[in-house]
Amino acid sequence: MTNHILAIDLGKTGCRGSLRMDGNQVGYAEAPGAPGLAHATGVTAAERAIRVVTDQIAALPTTFTLSVGAAGAASAPDAAAALARRLAEVPGATAVAVTSDAVTAHAGALGGSPGVVLAIGTGAVATAVDDAGRFTRVDGWGPQLGDEGSGGWIGLEGLRAALRAHDGRGPRTILVDKVREHYGVDLDALPKYLGEQDNPALVAADFAPVVAAAVDDTAAAIMTAAARALARTVLAAIERSGIRPPVPYAITGGLAKLGAPLLDPLDHQIGHAIDRRDPLGDPIDGAALLALDPATALEALVTRISDTY
C-alpha cells in the first residue's frame, strides 16, 4: 500500500482534497461541490468535482490511495459503487475507497469510537455507532425530503418568510431587505433566480448565515425551529442506536460556525442525553483514517476497489 493518501470531502457546498504523507498534509485544494450522489447527474458531477481537486494539487505522487466521503452515498449505494469504479481510472490511484460524507464525518469526529455525530452543512445528518459497530443514520434525505435544520433548510425558510412578508401573508421582516442585499434581485424575481441555479440547495444555504445574524423575530423563530429539528434528529439517532445516555457526541460541519443562534437552543434540548466531545477532526480527517484502516466499525459502509482488500 502506498504511503500517500488523497482524502476527499465532497459535499454539496464544496469539495476539499488533502494529500497526506505519513499523516502530514503535503498538498491541498478546493473546488465547488456537487448536488449529491442521489441526484440524477450525481456520479458525473461528483467525479468532475474530484478531478478538479486532483488536477489542482501540485506534485501529485505517482501512486496514492484515494479515499472519498461523498454526500448522498448512504442513500445511493449503487451510485457510490459507480463513482468508485470511475475513480479507479484516476492516474496514480492504486486503491479507492468511497463512502458517505456522514460516515467520514463520524470517523473524523470520534476517531472510529462509538457515539453520535451530528454533521450539519448544506444538509444535515446524525450518525450513531454502538459498541458492536452497528451503524444508525437519521435524516440526510436531501433538500426535498429532509435535511431539516440544515443550512439549506434555514436558507429556504428565510426566503419563504421573506416572500410571505412581501405578499402580505406573513409578518414584516428584515429578511425582505436582506434577500435583496444578498442576492441582488427583487423578491418577484427570486423564484426564477433560484430555479436557474444548478444547485438550488447550495444557493439557499448561502442565506443561512444571513438569517442567523438578522436581528428579527422572524429570523430568530427560524433558528429556533432549526435547532428543534436538529435536536429531534440527534435524539432519534440515540434512541434508534440503543446507546445509553449520556452518549459521546460531537458536532461537525460548516453550519456549526453559526454559533449561539443555532447551538444554544440545540444544546438546551439535547444536553440531558449527550456527553459533548470536541471533534478530533473533520470529515477529511475521517476519509484519511478510513483509507488507512479497513477494520473500523464503519467498514461495511465503505466501497473499496483494490487488490489489497
Summary of the structure (lengths in Angstrom):
residues: 309
radius of gyration: 19.6
end to end distance: 10.3
largest distance: 63.3
contacts: 1168
relative contact order: 0.17
helix: 44%
strand: 22%
